[in-house]
Amino acid sequence: MENFDVIVIGGGIGGLTAGALLSRYGKRVVVCESHTVAGGAAHSFRRQGFEFDSGPSFYCGLSDARSLNPVKQVLDILGESLQTVPYDPLGHYHFPEGSFAVYSNYQRYRDEVAKITPQGAKELAEFEKRLLPLYDAMKGIPTLALRGDLQLIPILLGRYLPSLWKMLPNLPLVQSSVGSVMDSTVKDPWVRRLIDLECFLLSGLKAGGTIAPEVAFMLGERSHTAIEYPLGSSGAIIDALVRGFKKYGGELRLGCHVEKIVVENNQAVGVRLSSRKEKEEVIKAPIVISNATVWDTYSKLLLPEDLPTSYRQEGLATPAVESFMHLHLGFRSEGLENLTGHHVVVHDAQQDITVPGNTCMISIPSVWDNSLAPENHYVVHAYTLEPFTGWEKNKGYEEKKKQKAQTLYRAIEKVIPDIRERVALELIGTPLTHAGYLRRYQGTYGPAIAAGKGMFPSQSTPIKGLYRVGDSTMPGIGVPAVAASGILCANSLVKPSQVMELVDLL
Protein backbone atom coordinates (compact mmCIF):
# COMPACT_ATOMS: atom_id res chain seq x y z
CA MET A 1 0.00 0.00 0.00
CA GLU A 2 1.30 3.43 -1.00
CA ASN A 3 0.10 6.85 0.03
CA PHE A 4 -0.21 9.94 -2.19
CA ASP A 5 -1.95 13.29 -1.91
CA VAL A 6 -3.71 12.81 -5.25
CA ILE A 7 -4.40 9.87 -7.55
CA VAL A 8 -5.32 10.65 -11.17
CA ILE A 9 -7.03 7.89 -13.17
CA GLY A 10 -6.09 8.25 -16.85
CA GLY A 11 -3.16 9.96 -18.53
CA GLY A 12 -5.03 11.92 -21.18
CA ILE A 13 -4.49 15.66 -21.50
CA GLY A 14 -7.12 16.41 -18.84
CA GLY A 15 -5.53 14.03 -16.34
CA LEU A 16 -1.96 15.08 -17.12
CA THR A 17 -2.84 18.77 -16.87
CA ALA A 18 -4.49 18.32 -13.48
CA GLY A 19 -1.66 16.08 -12.25
CA ALA A 20 1.11 18.36 -13.48
CA LEU A 21 -0.41 21.49 -11.95
CA LEU A 22 -1.02 19.78 -8.61
CA SER A 23 2.60 18.58 -8.62
CA ARG A 24 3.64 22.17 -9.35
CA TYR A 25 1.59 23.21 -6.31
CA GLY A 26 3.60 20.77 -4.20
CA LYS A 27 1.22 17.79 -4.02
CA ARG A 28 2.46 14.20 -4.23
CA VAL A 29 0.63 12.92 -7.32
CA VAL A 30 0.47 9.62 -9.18
CA VAL A 31 -1.17 9.23 -12.60
CA CYS A 32 -2.36 5.69 -13.38
CA GLU A 33 -2.69 5.07 -17.13
CA SER A 34 -4.03 1.75 -18.47
CA HIS A 35 -2.31 2.07 -21.84
CA THR A 36 1.42 1.54 -22.37
CA VAL A 37 1.69 5.18 -23.54
CA ALA A 38 0.25 8.39 -22.10
CA GLY A 39 -1.94 10.84 -23.97
CA GLY A 40 -5.37 9.24 -24.18
CA ALA A 41 -7.13 10.32 -27.39
CA ALA A 42 -4.13 12.56 -28.18
CA HIS A 43 -1.40 9.91 -28.04
CA SER A 44 0.72 9.08 -31.07
CA PHE A 45 1.98 5.68 -32.21
CA ARG A 46 4.58 4.31 -34.64
CA ARG A 47 4.23 1.45 -37.14
CA GLN A 48 6.89 0.35 -39.66
CA GLY A 49 8.67 3.70 -39.51
CA PHE A 50 5.49 5.80 -39.79
CA GLU A 51 4.28 7.89 -36.84
CA PHE A 52 0.57 8.68 -36.56
CA ASP A 53 -1.63 10.93 -34.46
CA SER A 54 -4.38 8.82 -32.91
CA GLY A 55 -6.73 11.78 -32.61
CA PRO A 56 -6.33 15.56 -32.90
CA SER A 57 -3.74 17.10 -35.19
CA PHE A 58 -5.03 20.68 -35.50
CA TYR A 59 -3.61 23.16 -32.97
CA CYS A 60 -3.57 26.92 -32.40
CA GLY A 61 -1.20 28.87 -30.21
CA LEU A 62 1.02 26.12 -28.82
CA SER A 63 4.03 28.43 -28.84
CA ASP A 64 2.52 31.87 -29.51
CA ALA A 65 2.64 34.25 -26.53
CA ARG A 66 -0.63 35.87 -27.66
CA SER A 67 -2.53 32.59 -27.37
CA LEU A 68 -5.26 31.80 -24.84
CA ASN A 69 -4.61 28.07 -25.32
CA PRO A 70 -4.70 26.47 -21.83
CA VAL A 71 -2.03 23.95 -22.90
CA LYS A 72 0.39 26.80 -23.62
CA GLN A 73 -0.30 28.35 -20.20
CA VAL A 74 0.33 25.07 -18.37
CA LEU A 75 3.53 24.35 -20.30
CA ASP A 76 4.79 27.86 -19.50
CA ILE A 77 4.20 27.30 -15.78
CA LEU A 78 5.94 23.92 -15.97
CA GLY A 79 8.93 25.47 -17.75
CA GLU A 80 8.35 23.40 -20.88
CA SER A 81 7.98 24.41 -24.52
CA LEU A 82 7.33 22.93 -27.95
CA GLN A 83 8.98 23.28 -31.33
CA THR A 84 6.28 23.99 -33.89
CA VAL A 85 5.80 24.70 -37.59
CA PRO A 86 3.34 27.54 -38.39
CA TYR A 87 1.26 27.36 -41.56
CA ASP A 88 -1.55 29.14 -43.42
CA PRO A 89 -4.08 28.39 -44.85
CA LEU A 90 -5.14 26.27 -41.90
CA GLY A 91 -6.91 23.86 -44.24
CA HIS A 92 -9.20 23.33 -47.23
CA TYR A 93 -12.92 22.55 -47.22
CA HIS A 94 -14.17 20.44 -50.12
CA PHE A 95 -17.92 20.73 -50.73
CA PRO A 96 -19.75 19.31 -53.77
CA GLU A 97 -20.15 22.94 -54.91
CA GLY A 98 -16.41 23.55 -54.80
CA SER A 99 -13.28 23.68 -52.69
CA PHE A 100 -11.74 26.68 -50.96
CA ALA A 101 -8.90 27.54 -48.61
CA VAL A 102 -9.62 28.41 -44.98
CA TYR A 103 -7.29 31.24 -43.99
CA SER A 104 -6.71 32.45 -40.46
CA ASN A 105 -7.19 36.06 -41.55
CA TYR A 106 -10.88 37.03 -41.46
CA GLN A 107 -10.86 38.95 -44.72
CA ARG A 108 -9.00 36.30 -46.70
CA TYR A 109 -11.41 33.66 -45.37
CA ARG A 110 -14.44 35.72 -46.40
CA ASP A 111 -12.88 36.40 -49.81
CA GLU A 112 -12.73 32.64 -50.38
CA VAL A 113 -16.36 32.23 -49.32
CA ALA A 114 -17.32 35.11 -51.63
CA LYS A 115 -16.11 33.09 -54.62
CA ILE A 116 -19.01 30.72 -53.93
CA THR A 117 -21.59 33.14 -52.47
CA PRO A 118 -20.87 36.91 -52.30
CA GLN A 119 -23.99 37.61 -50.23
CA GLY A 120 -23.13 34.72 -47.91
CA ALA A 121 -19.67 36.20 -47.31
CA LYS A 122 -21.26 39.49 -46.16
CA GLU A 123 -23.56 37.60 -43.80
CA LEU A 124 -20.60 35.61 -42.47
CA ALA A 125 -18.92 38.92 -41.59
CA GLU A 126 -21.98 39.89 -39.52
CA PHE A 127 -21.93 36.49 -37.81
CA GLU A 128 -18.29 36.91 -36.82
CA LYS A 129 -18.91 40.50 -35.73
CA ARG A 130 -21.49 39.25 -33.22
CA LEU A 131 -19.19 36.61 -31.69
CA LEU A 132 -15.72 38.16 -31.61
CA PRO A 133 -16.43 40.69 -28.81
CA LEU A 134 -16.95 37.68 -26.55
CA TYR A 135 -13.44 36.48 -27.39
CA ASP A 136 -12.06 39.96 -26.71
CA ALA A 137 -13.66 39.89 -23.26
CA MET A 138 -12.24 36.42 -22.53
CA LYS A 139 -8.71 37.51 -23.46
CA GLY A 140 -8.24 39.41 -20.23
CA ILE A 141 -8.87 36.41 -17.96
CA PRO A 142 -6.27 33.63 -18.30
CA THR A 143 -7.62 30.09 -17.97
CA LEU A 144 -4.85 29.45 -15.45
CA ALA A 145 -6.63 31.81 -13.02
CA LEU A 146 -9.93 29.91 -13.10
CA ARG A 147 -11.26 27.36 -10.64
CA GLY A 148 -14.43 25.31 -10.32
CA ASP A 149 -15.72 26.59 -6.98
CA LEU A 150 -17.16 29.76 -5.46
CA GLN A 151 -13.70 31.06 -4.57
CA LEU A 152 -13.50 32.07 -8.22
CA ILE A 153 -15.79 35.06 -7.54
CA PRO A 154 -13.38 37.08 -5.35
CA ILE A 155 -10.56 36.33 -7.80
CA LEU A 156 -12.56 37.72 -10.71
CA LEU A 157 -13.76 40.76 -8.76
CA GLY A 158 -10.35 41.47 -7.30
CA ARG A 159 -8.10 40.89 -10.30
CA TYR A 160 -10.18 40.96 -13.46
CA LEU A 161 -12.93 43.55 -12.98
CA PRO A 162 -12.18 45.42 -16.27
CA SER A 163 -12.56 42.16 -18.20
CA LEU A 164 -15.80 41.40 -16.36
CA TRP A 165 -17.15 44.80 -17.44
CA LYS A 166 -16.26 43.90 -21.03
CA MET A 167 -18.05 40.59 -20.54
CA LEU A 168 -21.32 42.13 -19.32
CA PRO A 169 -22.67 43.18 -22.76
CA ASN A 170 -21.87 39.67 -23.99
CA LEU A 171 -23.55 37.74 -21.16
CA PRO A 172 -26.61 36.85 -23.30
CA LEU A 173 -24.19 35.01 -25.63
CA VAL A 174 -22.55 32.92 -22.91
CA GLN A 175 -25.35 30.34 -22.75
CA SER A 176 -26.68 30.98 -26.26
CA SER A 177 -26.32 28.52 -29.08
CA VAL A 178 -24.36 29.37 -32.20
CA GLY A 179 -27.58 28.54 -34.02
CA SER A 180 -29.38 31.52 -32.47
CA VAL A 181 -26.56 33.84 -33.56
CA MET A 182 -26.60 32.29 -37.03
CA ASP A 183 -30.39 32.68 -37.33
CA SER A 184 -30.14 36.40 -36.62
CA THR A 185 -27.28 37.09 -39.06
CA VAL A 186 -27.14 34.46 -41.83
CA LYS A 187 -29.81 33.51 -44.35
CA ASP A 188 -27.58 32.09 -47.11
CA PRO A 189 -28.12 28.29 -47.02
CA TRP A 190 -24.55 27.47 -48.09
CA VAL A 191 -22.97 29.63 -45.38
CA ARG A 192 -25.37 28.17 -42.81
CA ARG A 193 -24.09 24.73 -43.79
CA LEU A 194 -20.51 26.02 -43.53
CA ILE A 195 -21.15 27.24 -39.97
CA ASP A 196 -22.81 23.92 -39.13
CA LEU A 197 -19.70 22.17 -40.41
CA GLU A 198 -17.30 24.27 -38.33
CA CYS A 199 -19.42 23.69 -35.23
CA PHE A 200 -19.51 19.95 -35.93
CA LEU A 201 -15.72 19.86 -36.24
CA LEU A 202 -15.43 21.71 -32.95
CA SER A 203 -18.07 20.13 -30.71
CA GLY A 204 -19.51 17.12 -32.51
CA LEU A 205 -22.80 19.03 -32.84
CA LYS A 206 -24.19 21.44 -35.42
CA ALA A 207 -24.72 25.15 -34.75
CA GLY A 208 -28.02 24.65 -32.93
CA GLY A 209 -26.34 22.47 -30.32
CA THR A 210 -23.02 24.30 -29.92
CA ILE A 211 -22.64 27.05 -27.32
CA ALA A 212 -21.50 30.44 -28.61
CA PRO A 213 -18.33 30.81 -26.46
CA GLU A 214 -16.82 27.72 -28.13
CA VAL A 215 -17.02 29.24 -31.59
CA ALA A 216 -16.05 32.70 -30.34
CA PHE A 217 -12.89 31.17 -28.85
CA MET A 218 -12.16 29.22 -32.03
CA LEU A 219 -12.62 32.23 -34.34
CA GLY A 220 -10.55 34.47 -32.09
CA GLU A 221 -7.69 32.04 -31.60
CA ARG A 222 -7.27 31.09 -35.23
CA SER A 223 -7.22 34.74 -36.31
CA HIS A 224 -5.03 36.16 -33.52
CA THR A 225 -2.47 33.40 -32.91
CA ALA A 226 -0.31 31.05 -34.93
CA ILE A 227 -1.82 27.93 -36.47
CA GLU A 228 0.93 25.40 -35.94
CA TYR A 229 1.86 21.74 -35.80
CA PRO A 230 4.13 20.40 -33.03
CA LEU A 231 7.32 18.78 -34.33
CA GLY A 232 7.17 15.17 -33.22
CA SER A 233 3.38 14.90 -33.65
CA SER A 234 0.74 15.17 -30.92
CA GLY A 235 2.97 12.94 -28.83
CA ALA A 236 5.34 15.90 -28.40
CA ILE A 237 2.63 17.72 -26.42
CA ILE A 238 2.16 14.69 -24.19
CA ASP A 239 5.92 14.30 -23.71
CA ALA A 240 6.19 17.97 -22.64
CA LEU A 241 3.37 17.59 -20.11
CA VAL A 242 4.92 14.39 -18.74
CA ARG A 243 8.36 16.05 -18.44
CA GLY A 244 6.85 18.94 -16.51
CA PHE A 245 4.83 16.58 -14.32
CA LYS A 246 7.87 14.50 -13.40
CA LYS A 247 10.06 17.59 -12.92
CA TYR A 248 7.93 18.53 -9.93
CA GLY A 249 7.89 15.03 -8.45
CA GLY A 250 4.88 13.50 -10.20
CA GLU A 251 4.84 9.75 -10.80
CA LEU A 252 3.42 8.30 -14.04
CA ARG A 253 2.54 4.60 -14.06
CA LEU A 254 1.88 3.14 -17.51
CA GLY A 255 0.11 -0.16 -18.03
CA CYS A 256 -1.50 0.49 -14.65
CA HIS A 257 -5.22 -0.20 -14.83
CA VAL A 258 -7.54 1.01 -12.09
CA GLU A 259 -10.31 -1.50 -11.39
CA LYS A 260 -12.24 0.46 -8.78
CA ILE A 261 -12.27 3.70 -6.83
CA VAL A 262 -12.28 2.81 -3.13
CA VAL A 263 -15.04 4.66 -1.27
CA GLU A 264 -15.51 4.53 2.51
CA ASN A 265 -18.27 6.46 4.29
CA ASN A 266 -18.89 8.56 1.16
CA GLN A 267 -15.20 9.53 0.97
CA ALA A 268 -12.81 8.51 -1.82
CA VAL A 269 -9.79 7.01 -0.08
CA GLY A 270 -7.85 5.48 -2.98
CA VAL A 271 -8.00 3.07 -5.91
CA ARG A 272 -7.72 -0.66 -6.41
CA LEU A 273 -5.51 -1.77 -9.30
CA SER A 274 -6.00 -4.85 -11.46
CA SER A 275 -3.36 -7.38 -10.51
CA ARG A 276 -2.45 -11.01 -11.09
CA LYS A 277 -0.92 -11.18 -7.64
CA GLU A 278 -2.67 -13.04 -4.83
CA LYS A 279 -3.24 -9.78 -2.96
CA GLU A 280 -4.92 -6.79 -4.52
CA GLU A 281 -2.85 -3.64 -4.80
CA VAL A 282 -4.44 -0.54 -3.33
CA ILE A 283 -3.08 3.01 -3.60
CA LYS A 284 -4.32 5.41 -0.94
CA ALA A 285 -5.03 9.14 -1.31
CA PRO A 286 -7.64 11.57 0.05
CA ILE A 287 -8.17 12.98 -3.47
CA VAL A 288 -8.99 10.89 -6.55
CA ILE A 289 -9.44 12.51 -9.98
CA SER A 290 -11.01 10.48 -12.79
CA ASN A 291 -10.04 11.33 -16.35
CA ALA A 292 -12.29 8.48 -17.53
CA THR A 293 -15.61 9.38 -19.18
CA VAL A 294 -18.69 10.00 -17.07
CA TRP A 295 -20.10 6.63 -18.22
CA ASP A 296 -16.96 4.65 -17.40
CA THR A 297 -16.47 6.43 -14.08
CA TYR A 298 -20.00 5.80 -12.84
CA SER A 299 -20.55 2.30 -14.26
CA LYS A 300 -17.10 0.69 -14.01
CA LEU A 301 -14.97 2.56 -11.47
CA LEU A 302 -17.68 3.02 -8.86
CA LEU A 303 -20.20 0.62 -7.34
CA PRO A 304 -23.89 1.55 -7.86
CA GLU A 305 -24.30 2.13 -4.13
CA ASP A 306 -21.42 4.64 -4.06
CA LEU A 307 -23.56 7.34 -5.70
CA PRO A 308 -27.10 8.63 -5.12
CA THR A 309 -29.34 6.68 -7.48
CA SER A 310 -30.82 9.67 -9.30
CA TYR A 311 -27.40 11.33 -9.71
CA ARG A 312 -25.89 8.14 -11.13
CA GLN A 313 -28.79 7.57 -13.52
CA GLU A 314 -28.65 11.16 -14.75
CA GLY A 315 -24.92 10.87 -15.41
CA LEU A 316 -25.23 7.57 -17.27
CA ALA A 317 -28.08 9.00 -19.37
CA THR A 318 -25.81 11.74 -20.73
CA PRO A 319 -26.00 11.59 -24.56
CA ALA A 320 -22.72 10.72 -26.27
CA VAL A 321 -21.06 11.82 -29.50
CA GLU A 322 -20.79 8.87 -31.87
CA SER A 323 -17.47 7.10 -32.36
CA PHE A 324 -15.38 7.19 -35.54
CA MET A 325 -13.86 5.14 -38.33
CA HIS A 326 -10.13 5.86 -38.66
CA LEU A 327 -7.85 5.30 -41.66
CA HIS A 328 -4.10 5.69 -41.10
CA LEU A 329 -1.94 5.37 -44.22
CA GLY A 330 1.75 5.53 -44.95
CA PHE A 331 2.21 6.36 -48.64
CA ARG A 332 4.72 7.38 -51.31
CA SER A 333 5.03 11.17 -51.61
CA GLU A 334 6.70 11.62 -55.03
CA GLY A 335 5.16 14.50 -56.99
CA LEU A 336 3.17 15.84 -54.02
CA GLU A 337 5.48 18.71 -53.06
CA ASN A 338 2.63 21.27 -52.94
CA LEU A 339 0.33 19.16 -50.77
CA THR A 340 -1.30 20.94 -47.82
CA GLY A 341 -1.93 19.36 -44.45
CA HIS A 342 -5.61 19.64 -43.43
CA HIS A 343 -8.73 18.92 -45.44
CA VAL A 344 -12.42 18.36 -44.75
CA VAL A 345 -14.53 16.65 -47.40
CA VAL A 346 -18.34 16.70 -47.51
CA HIS A 347 -19.43 14.07 -50.03
CA ASP A 348 -23.16 14.69 -50.53
CA ALA A 349 -24.87 18.08 -50.31
CA GLN A 350 -28.28 16.41 -49.95
CA GLN A 351 -27.25 14.54 -46.81
CA ASP A 352 -26.80 16.06 -43.38
CA ILE A 353 -23.15 16.67 -42.47
CA THR A 354 -23.60 14.47 -39.38
CA VAL A 355 -24.58 11.37 -41.38
CA PRO A 356 -21.81 8.78 -40.78
CA GLY A 357 -19.38 8.76 -43.69
CA ASN A 358 -20.60 12.01 -45.26
CA THR A 359 -18.12 14.37 -43.59
CA CYS A 360 -14.52 13.19 -43.55
CA MET A 361 -11.59 14.88 -41.81
CA ILE A 362 -8.09 14.44 -43.30
CA SER A 363 -4.72 15.31 -41.78
CA ILE A 364 -1.34 14.94 -43.52
CA PRO A 365 1.09 16.28 -40.86
CA SER A 366 4.22 14.96 -42.56
CA VAL A 367 4.02 17.94 -44.96
CA TRP A 368 5.30 19.95 -41.97
CA ASP A 369 7.35 17.32 -40.14
CA ASN A 370 9.31 14.88 -42.32
CA SER A 371 10.42 12.88 -39.25
CA LEU A 372 6.96 11.26 -39.18
CA ALA A 373 7.64 9.07 -42.22
CA PRO A 374 10.54 7.37 -44.05
CA GLU A 375 12.21 9.28 -46.85
CA ASN A 376 9.93 9.97 -49.85
CA HIS A 377 6.86 9.00 -47.84
CA TYR A 378 4.03 10.79 -45.99
CA VAL A 379 1.44 9.81 -43.41
CA VAL A 380 -2.28 10.58 -43.55
CA HIS A 381 -4.97 10.19 -40.89
CA ALA A 382 -8.58 10.34 -42.06
CA TYR A 383 -11.65 9.80 -39.92
CA THR A 384 -15.42 10.04 -40.06
CA LEU A 385 -18.36 9.58 -37.70
CA GLU A 386 -19.40 5.96 -37.14
CA PRO A 387 -21.91 4.54 -34.61
CA PHE A 388 -20.67 1.96 -32.12
CA THR A 389 -23.86 -0.08 -32.39
CA GLY A 390 -23.55 -3.12 -34.67
CA TRP A 391 -19.81 -3.60 -34.36
CA GLU A 392 -18.54 -6.90 -33.03
CA LYS A 393 -15.44 -9.04 -33.53
CA ASN A 394 -16.95 -11.79 -35.69
CA LYS A 395 -15.96 -13.45 -38.96
CA GLY A 396 -17.30 -10.51 -40.97
CA TYR A 397 -15.37 -7.88 -38.99
CA GLU A 398 -12.39 -7.46 -41.33
CA GLU A 399 -14.56 -7.19 -44.42
CA LYS A 400 -16.83 -4.64 -42.73
CA LYS A 401 -13.76 -2.58 -41.80
CA LYS A 402 -12.62 -2.45 -45.43
CA GLN A 403 -16.10 -1.58 -46.66
CA LYS A 404 -16.55 1.23 -44.13
CA ALA A 405 -13.10 2.65 -44.97
CA GLN A 406 -14.10 3.28 -48.59
CA THR A 407 -15.74 6.62 -47.80
CA LEU A 408 -12.43 7.73 -46.28
CA TYR A 409 -10.49 6.59 -49.34
CA ARG A 410 -12.90 8.53 -51.58
CA ALA A 411 -12.37 11.61 -49.43
CA ILE A 412 -8.58 11.36 -49.66
CA GLU A 413 -8.90 10.90 -53.43
CA LYS A 414 -10.31 14.46 -53.58
CA VAL A 415 -6.84 15.58 -52.46
CA ILE A 416 -4.60 12.77 -53.77
CA PRO A 417 -6.40 11.09 -56.70
CA ASP A 418 -4.02 8.10 -56.94
CA ILE A 419 -3.74 7.46 -53.18
CA ARG A 420 -4.62 3.75 -53.50
CA GLU A 421 -1.62 3.14 -55.76
CA ARG A 422 0.71 4.97 -53.35
CA VAL A 423 -0.16 3.11 -50.12
CA ALA A 424 2.73 1.40 -48.32
CA LEU A 425 0.95 0.82 -44.99
CA GLU A 426 -2.77 0.67 -44.20
CA LEU A 427 -4.33 0.67 -40.72
CA ILE A 428 -8.12 0.75 -40.33
CA GLY A 429 -9.61 1.58 -36.94
CA THR A 430 -13.23 1.06 -35.90
CA PRO A 431 -15.28 2.15 -32.87
CA LEU A 432 -14.12 -1.11 -31.27
CA THR A 433 -10.50 -0.09 -31.83
CA HIS A 434 -11.14 3.28 -30.24
CA ALA A 435 -13.00 1.81 -27.29
CA GLY A 436 -10.35 -0.87 -26.77
CA TYR A 437 -7.17 1.20 -26.88
CA LEU A 438 -8.57 4.13 -24.93
CA ARG A 439 -11.03 2.30 -22.65
CA ARG A 440 -13.74 4.76 -23.61
CA TYR A 441 -17.44 4.04 -23.40
CA GLN A 442 -18.54 2.91 -26.89
CA GLY A 443 -15.47 4.64 -28.33
CA THR A 444 -17.13 8.05 -27.92
CA TYR A 445 -15.33 11.39 -28.08
CA GLY A 446 -17.47 12.85 -25.30
CA PRO A 447 -20.93 14.08 -24.35
CA ALA A 448 -23.35 15.46 -26.93
CA ILE A 449 -25.08 17.95 -24.64
CA ALA A 450 -26.79 20.47 -26.89
CA ALA A 451 -26.85 24.17 -25.96
CA GLY A 452 -29.91 24.90 -23.85
CA LYS A 453 -30.60 21.18 -23.32
CA GLY A 454 -28.54 20.71 -20.17
CA MET A 455 -25.33 21.62 -18.42
CA PHE A 456 -22.10 19.64 -18.48
CA PRO A 457 -21.55 17.75 -15.20
CA SER A 458 -19.23 19.68 -12.88
CA GLN A 459 -15.82 18.41 -11.84
CA SER A 460 -16.98 17.71 -8.30
CA THR A 461 -19.13 14.72 -7.34
CA PRO A 462 -21.35 13.78 -4.36
CA ILE A 463 -18.46 11.66 -3.09
CA LYS A 464 -16.08 13.69 -0.95
CA GLY A 465 -12.59 13.80 -2.45
CA LEU A 466 -13.68 12.46 -5.88
CA TYR A 467 -13.35 14.77 -8.87
CA ARG A 468 -13.59 14.42 -12.65
CA VAL A 469 -11.75 16.00 -15.57
CA GLY A 470 -11.73 15.55 -19.34
CA ASP A 471 -14.22 15.88 -22.16
CA SER A 472 -17.12 14.77 -19.97
CA THR A 473 -16.84 17.95 -17.89
CA MET A 474 -16.36 20.77 -20.42
CA PRO A 475 -18.10 21.75 -23.67
CA GLY A 476 -16.02 21.00 -26.76
CA ILE A 477 -14.23 17.80 -27.70
CA GLY A 478 -10.89 19.45 -28.43
CA VAL A 479 -7.59 19.78 -26.58
CA PRO A 480 -8.18 23.30 -25.11
CA ALA A 481 -11.40 22.14 -23.42
CA VAL A 482 -9.89 19.09 -21.72
CA ALA A 483 -6.79 21.03 -20.67
CA ALA A 484 -9.05 23.71 -19.17
CA SER A 485 -10.92 21.05 -17.22
CA GLY A 486 -7.64 19.91 -15.66
CA ILE A 487 -6.75 23.49 -14.72
CA LEU A 488 -10.11 24.19 -13.07
CA CYS A 489 -9.98 20.97 -11.08
CA ALA A 490 -6.38 21.43 -9.88
CA ASN A 491 -6.94 25.06 -8.90
CA SER A 492 -10.05 24.12 -6.91
CA LEU A 493 -7.88 21.90 -4.68
CA VAL A 494 -5.45 24.61 -3.55
CA LYS A 495 -5.68 28.07 -1.99
CA PRO A 496 -6.48 31.03 -4.27
CA SER A 497 -3.19 32.63 -3.23
CA GLN A 498 -1.28 29.65 -4.66
CA VAL A 499 -3.13 30.00 -7.97
CA MET A 500 -2.37 33.72 -8.16
CA GLU A 501 1.33 33.06 -7.54
CA LEU A 502 1.45 30.96 -10.70
CA VAL A 503 -0.69 33.40 -12.69
CA ASP A 504 1.75 36.18 -11.81
CA LEU A 505 4.55 34.11 -13.36
CA LEU A 506 2.82 34.06 -16.76
QUITA-V121009 format. One record per pair of residues at least 12 apart in sequence whose C-alpha atoms are under 7 Angstrom apart, sorted by the first residue. I is the first residue (numbers start at 0). J is the second residue. Records with the same first field share a line. If there is no record, write none. Layout:
BEGIN
I: J  J
END
This chain:
BEGIN
0: 280  281  282  283
1: 282  283
2: 282  283  284
3: 27  28  283  284
4: 26  27  28  284  285  286
5: 27  28  29  284  285  286  287
6: 28  29  30  284  286  287  288
7: 29  30  31  287  288  289
8: 30  31  32  257  288  289  290  291
9: 30  31  32  289  290  291
10: 30  31  32  37  38  39
11: 37  38  39  40  290
12: 38  481  482
13: 290  468  469  481  482  484  485
14: 290  468  485
15: 240
16: 482  485  486
17: 485  486  488  489
18: 30  244
19: 243  244  249
20: 489
21: 489
22: 244  247  248  249
23: 247
27: 248  249
28: 249  250
29: 249  250  251
30: 250  251  252
31: 251  252  253  255  256
32: 252  253  254  255  256
33: 253  254  255  256
34: 253  254
35: 253  254
36: 253
37: 237
38: 237
39: 437
40: 53  54  437
41: 53  54  55  233
42: 233  234
43: 232  233  234
48: 372  373
49: 329  371  372  373  378
50: 371  372
51: 378
52: 232  233
56: 233  362
57: 228
58: 226  227  228
59: 220  221  224  225  226  227
60: 224  225  226
62: 81
63: 224  225
65: 224
66: 220  224
67: 138  141
68: 479
69: 142  479  482  483
70: 479  482
72: 143
74: 240
76: 501  505
77: 243
78: 243
79: 239  243
80: 239
81: 229
82: 229  230
83: 227  228  229  230
84: 227  228  229  230  367
85: 225  226  227  228
86: 226  227
87: 102  103
88: 100  101  102  103
89: 101  102  103  226  341
90: 340  341  342
91: 341  342  343
92: 342  343  344
93: 343  344  345
94: 344  345  346
95: 345  346  347  348
99: 111
103: 221  222
104: 222
105: 222
119: 187  190
122: 184  185
123: 185
125: 184
126: 180  181  184  185
130: 215
131: 215  219
133: 166  169  215
134: 215  216  219
136: 162  165  166
139: 162
140: 159  162
142: 483
143: 486  502
144: 498  499  502
145: 487
146: 487  488  490  491
147: 487  488  491
148: 491
172: 211
173: 211  212
174: 210
175: 210  211  450
176: 206  207  208  209  210  211  450
177: 206  207  209  210  211
178: 206  207
194: 206
196: 352
201: 475  476  477
202: 475  476
203: 320  447
204: 447
208: 449  450
209: 449  450
210: 450
213: 475
230: 368
256: 272  273
257: 270  271  272  273
258: 271  272  273  300
259: 271  300  301
260: 300  301
262: 305
265: 462  463
266: 462  463  464
267: 285  286  287  462  463  464  465
268: 283  284  285
269: 281  282  283  284  285  287
270: 282  283
285: 464
286: 464  465
287: 464  465  466
288: 465  466  467  468
289: 466  467  468
290: 467  468  469
292: 439  471
293: 314  315  471
294: 315  440
295: 440
297: 311
306: 461
317: 446
318: 446  447  448
319: 443  445  446  447
320: 443  444  445  446  447
321: 384  385  386  387  443
322: 384  385  386  387  430  441  442  443  444
323: 382  383  384  385  429  430
324: 382  383  384  385  428  429  430
325: 381  382  383  427  428  429
326: 380  381  382  404  407  426  427  428
327: 379  380  381  425  426  427
328: 378  379  380  422  424  425  426
329: 376  377  378  379  422  423  424  425
330: 376  377  378  421  422  423  424
331: 375  376  377  421  422  423
332: 375  376  377
333: 375
338: 366
339: 366
340: 362  363  364  366
341: 361  362  363
342: 360  361  362
343: 359  360  361
344: 358  359  360  410
345: 357  358  359
346: 358
355: 383  384  385
356: 383  384  406
358: 383
359: 381  382  383  407  410
360: 381  382  383
361: 379  380  381  382
362: 379  380  381
363: 378  379  380
364: 378
365: 377  378
381: 407
382: 407
387: 430  441  442
390: 431
400: 427  429
430: 442
444: 476
445: 470  471  476
446: 471
455: 472  473  474
456: 472
457: 472
458: 472  488
468: 484  485  488
469: 481  484
472: 484
END
